């Protein structure tokens, strides 16, 4: 084998590896959770209820003196559309839900929210093979 043949093979291998990486590159962070929020009741749902259903929060914080917990599921692609969803809880001093916010860019969720903000269709299903089922860690 001559020098140019080896160099050409290496370049081809790098090109193939690069193409494979860019067409399938997907990074998932957080844990999948159902998009249904009907179970959450202000001043009634407790931290232990939330932790029992969703596990430990992805992030914790503080908003205007109220502790917050955030559950997030983030799916980023190098090429193609990326999707995210978050469920944030704001807590009362007695560890019940003061309020919450749900935001999502997943197509199943975007199509299922009415103008009043309530769910009008079934909650989003876990990602399928096309949407990255191999990335779900729950």
C-alpha positions as CSV (number, residue, x, y, z in Angstrom):
1,X,0.0,0.0,0.0
2,X,1.4,3.4,-0.9
3,X,1.2,6.6,1.2
4,X,-1.7,8.2,-0.8
5,X,-3.8,5.1,-0.6
6,X,-3.5,5.0,3.2
7,X,-4.2,8.7,3.4
8,X,-7.3,8.4,1.2
9,X,-8.7,5.5,3.3
10,X,-8.2,7.4,6.5
11,X,-10.0,10.5,5.0
12,X,-12.8,8.3,3.8
13,X,-13.2,6.6,7.2
14,X,-13.3,10.0,8.9
15,X,-15.9,11.3,6.4
16,X,-18.1,8.2,7.0
17,X,-17.8,8.5,10.8
18,X,-18.6,12.2,10.6
19,X,-21.7,11.6,8.5
20,X,-22.9,8.9,10.8
21,X,-22.4,11.1,13.8
22,X,-24.2,14.1,12.3
23,X,-27.2,12.1,11.1
24,X,-27.8,10.4,14.4
25,X,-26.4,12.8,17.0
26,X,-29.0,13.2,19.7
27,X,-28.5,14.2,23.3
28,X,-31.2,13.6,26.0
29,X,-31.1,15.1,29.4
30,X,-33.6,14.8,32.3
31,X,-36.2,12.1,32.7
32,X,-39.3,11.5,30.6
33,X,-42.6,12.3,32.4
34,X,-46.2,12.3,31.2
35,X,-47.6,15.6,30.2
36,X,-50.9,15.2,32.1
37,X,-51.1,17.8,34.9
38,X,-54.7,17.1,36.0
39,X,-53.5,15.4,39.2
40,X,-51.8,18.5,40.5
41,X,-54.1,20.5,42.9
42,X,-53.0,23.9,44.4
43,X,-52.8,23.8,48.2
44,X,-53.4,20.0,48.3
45,X,-50.7,18.2,46.3
46,X,-47.7,17.6,48.6
47,X,-44.0,17.5,47.9
48,X,-44.0,13.8,48.9
49,X,-46.8,13.1,46.3
50,X,-44.8,14.8,43.6
51,X,-41.6,13.0,44.6
52,X,-43.4,9.7,44.7
53,X,-44.8,10.1,41.1
54,X,-41.9,11.9,39.4
55,X,-38.8,11.1,41.6
56,X,-36.2,13.7,42.5
57,X,-36.4,17.0,40.7
58,X,-34.0,17.8,37.9
59,X,-33.4,21.3,39.3
60,X,-34.3,23.1,42.5
61,X,-34.4,26.8,43.1
62,X,-36.2,29.8,44.6
63,X,-38.7,32.3,43.1
64,X,-39.6,35.3,45.1
65,X,-39.0,33.4,48.4
66,X,-40.9,30.3,47.3
67,X,-38.9,27.1,46.8
68,X,-39.2,25.6,43.3
69,X,-38.7,22.2,41.8
70,X,-38.2,21.7,38.1
71,X,-38.7,18.4,36.2
72,X,-37.3,18.5,32.7
73,X,-37.0,16.3,29.6
74,X,-34.7,17.8,26.9
75,X,-34.0,16.1,23.6
76,X,-31.5,18.0,21.4
77,X,-30.5,16.9,17.9
78,X,-27.5,18.2,16.0
79,X,-29.6,18.1,12.8
80,X,-33.4,18.3,12.9
81,X,-35.8,19.6,15.5
82,X,-35.0,19.6,19.2
83,X,-37.8,19.3,21.8
84,X,-38.1,20.2,25.5
85,X,-40.6,20.1,28.2
86,X,-40.6,21.3,31.8
87,X,-42.9,21.0,34.8
88,X,-42.1,23.6,37.5
89,X,-43.6,23.5,41.0
90,X,-43.7,26.5,43.3
91,X,-44.1,25.5,46.9
92,X,-46.0,26.9,49.9
93,X,-44.3,26.9,53.4
94,X,-46.5,23.8,54.3
95,X,-44.9,21.9,51.4
96,X,-48.0,21.9,49.2
97,X,-48.2,23.2,45.7
98,X,-48.6,26.9,45.5
99,X,-48.7,26.9,41.7
100,X,-47.1,25.1,38.8
101,X,-46.2,25.7,35.2
102,X,-46.0,23.2,32.3
103,X,-44.2,24.1,29.1
104,X,-43.5,21.9,26.1
105,X,-42.4,22.0,22.5
106,X,-43.1,18.3,21.8
107,X,-45.6,18.0,18.9
108,X,-48.0,15.8,20.9
109,X,-48.2,18.5,23.6
110,X,-48.4,21.5,21.4
111,X,-51.4,20.1,19.6
112,X,-53.1,19.2,22.8
113,X,-53.3,22.6,24.6
114,X,-56.4,24.7,24.2
115,X,-56.3,28.5,24.2
116,X,-57.2,28.5,27.9
117,X,-54.1,26.4,28.6
118,X,-55.8,23.2,29.6
119,X,-55.1,19.8,28.0
120,X,-57.5,18.9,25.2
121,X,-56.0,15.6,24.1
122,X,-54.2,12.6,25.6
123,X,-50.8,13.3,27.3
124,X,-47.7,12.9,25.1
125,X,-46.5,9.4,24.8
126,X,-42.9,8.5,25.6
127,X,-40.6,9.0,22.5
128,X,-40.8,6.3,19.9
129,X,-37.8,5.1,17.9
130,X,-38.2,8.0,15.5
131,X,-38.3,10.4,18.5
132,X,-35.5,8.8,20.4
133,X,-36.8,5.9,22.5
134,X,-33.3,4.7,23.1
135,X,-32.7,8.0,24.9
136,X,-35.3,7.5,27.6
137,X,-33.7,6.7,30.9
138,X,-36.7,5.8,33.0
